[in-house]
Amino acid sequence: AAVLAERGVKTRRLTVSHAFHSPLMDPMLEEFRSVLHGVAFAAPAIPVVSNLTGGVASAEELCSPEYWVRHVREAVRFAAGMDALRSEGVTRFIELGPDGVLSAMGADCVEDGVFVPMLRKDRGEPESAVTAVAQAYVHGVSVDWATFFAGSGARNVDLPTYAFQHQEFWLKPSEGSVPSSPTAEVDAVDVEFWEAVEREDVGALAEVLEVGDGSLGVVVPALSSWRRRRRERS
């Protein structure tokens, strides 16, 4: 940990009963091996990417006691396993565990992946599980909804009675038309008036309105500020 800290790598000491995947496991390997020889193994029904090899494991490997002995002792090749899944086109991951620790690490390995932890330590299990199913579904994962809702009393309902029409209501310019500037469509006198306001040209406005300069000294700056705010907001 000290060496990694010197390199700027973040570390965290784990609270565990055994130093798995380290030389400190050596004293228990023989006893563990003997126990495994009394276990009945079966080939997996789905492909398994091994954290021991970083690739897809064969049924022969997974049914071998020696494989699991090595699994206890050797390093976890998590990043290599994620690379193997990504090379197989996997982009959606569901974590079956007590929290989302692996999902967070997986996101560091697969930038465009979707990671869904089935359970979270700070939430109730039903809420977490349903949220996970929904999150997976909206990201393209198929869900057997009949099984999901079995026994709940849920039923299919018809869609609303109004028609879903693919009709746009955006105004579209006719071919060859060129939008005219707002200034060109207003009266020339109006343009002259507002230009004078924006310049805060009290004398010019007094001539247009045929009033004395003194009565416009306060109004024009306020009007100019109002005009500027309206334009910025628009």
N, C-alpha and C positions, 0 to 999 in steps of 0.2 A: 504493500500500500504506500509506503514511503517513497519507493522508487517511482511509482506511477504518479504520485503527487508532484514529484520533482519535474516530471514530464508534462504536467498540466492536465493529467487525466483524473477525472472525478471518480472517487471510490466510496464504497459504503460497506461497513462491516456487517455481515449477516448474523442474525441470532438463530443458530441451528444447533442441533444436538450432536451432529457429526460433520466432519469436514469432508463432505462428499466430493468426489472427483479430485482428490489429492492423495499424496503418499500416506497421509494419516489413516486412510482406509485399508491399507495393506494388511493389518492384523486380522481383519474380519473376512477377507476374501475367500479363504479356504472353507470356512464354515458356511459362508453364503453360497459358495459353489455346491456344496453337498446338499444344502436345502433345495436349490434349484433343480437338482437331479431328481427330486421327488415331486416336481411340479409337472402337470400335463399341459403342454403347449398346443396351440392350434394356429393355423395360418390365418392372417388377417383377411377380413372381407373387403377392405379398402386399402389402397396404397398408403404406405407409411414412410415419411421422410425421417430418417434417423438423425438424432442429435449426436450420435456417436461417430457416424461417417460423414454426415452432411449431405448424403444422397438418399435415393429411394432404397429402402432395405428389402432384401429378398425374404421370402417365407422361411427359407432355410436358416437365415441369420436370426430372425426373430424367434424361432423355435429352438434355438441353441442356448443352453445354460451359459456357455462361455460368453455369448454376446452380452448378457445381462451382468456378468461379472465385470466385463470391460466397461459397461455402462456406468457402474458405480465408481470405478477407479479413474477413467480417462476424462479428458476435457469435454465440455459441452460445446459442440460446434453449431451454435444457434444461427449465426450469420450465414454460414455455409448452407444450412438447411433452408433458410429463407431464400437464398440465391437459387437453390434447386427448385423450390416451389415457383419462384418468379419465372424461371426458365421454362417451366411447364405451363405457363400462362395463368397461374393462380393470382388473382387480384383481390379476392375477398376472403377474410380470415375470421373465424369464430373461435374465441378462446373459451375452452371448457376448464374452469378453475375457480378458485375463490375470489379472484380479483382480476384487474386488468393489467398486471405487471408485464406479461408477455406481449400484450397488444401495444403497450408503449414502446417496448424494445423493437417490436416488429416494424413499427412505423418509422424507426430510424433506418431500417434496412430496405424497405419498399416504400418509396415516396408516394406512389400513386395507388397504394393499396387501401382497402377499407377494412378496419379492424373493429370487431364487435366482441367485447367481453360479455359472456353470458351472465356472470354474477359480479356484483360489486360489494365490497366489504361494508360500505356505509348505506346500503339500501336493502330493502326486503327482497327476498328471493323471487316471489311472484312478479313484483314490479320490474325487477332487473331482467328477468327472463322474457317477459312480454315486450319490454322495451328493446331488448336485443333482437327478438324475432322481427319486430317492426322495422328496426334499423337495417337488418339484413335484407328484408323484403324490398324496401325502397331503394336499395342498391343492387337490385336485380337477382337476388337469391330466391329460388322457388320455395314456396311454403305450402305444405299440405294443410290448407285451412279447414277442411272437413274434420281432420283429426284434431287440429288445434282447438276448434270450437265444440268438439264432441262432448255431450253431457252438460253443456252450459245453457242450453235452451235457445241459443242464437239461431236465426233463420235468415234465409236470403229474402231480400225485398226488391221490388221493382225500382228502376231508376225514376227520378222525378218525371212528371208527365209532360214537361215542356221539352221541346226539341233542341238538341244540341246542333246548331247550325254553324258551319264554318264560314262565317260572314264577317268581313272586316268593315269597320266604319271610319277608317282613316281617310281623310281627304287626300286625293291624289291629283297632282297637277296634270293638265293635258299635255300631250306631246308638243315639244317646241316652245312651250310657254316659259318665260323667264320671270321669276318673282320680282315685282317692282319694289323699290325701297319705300318704307313708310313715308319718308319725307316727300316723295314725288306725288303721293296721293292726297296730301293735305294742301290747304290753301296757302298760297305764297305769303300772304299777310301773316298767317299763323306762324309760318317758319321764321319770318323776320322777327316776330314778337318774341318767340321762345329763344331764338339765338341771342337776342338782346338781354333776355333774362339770365341766360347762362353766363353771359359776359359781365352781368351785373352793371350794364351800361344804363345808368339812371337817366342821362341826358337823352339818349335815343328813345327810351321808353316814354319819357315825358312828351317828346314830339309826337309819338304814335298815339298816345292817349290824350294829348292836348291838355296836360295838367302841368303844374309847377313841379320843379325838381324836389322841393322840400318834402312834399307829401309822399314821395316814393323812397326816401332814404332808408327807411326801416323795412318796408314791404319787399323791395326787390331782393335784398340778400336772403330773406326768409323764403321767398318764392323760388329763388335759384337753388337753395339747399333742398327744398321740397322736390323740385324737378329732378335733381341729381339722385336723390334717394329713390324716387319712383323708377328712374331709369336703371339703377343698379339692381333694384329688386326685380324688375322685369327681366 
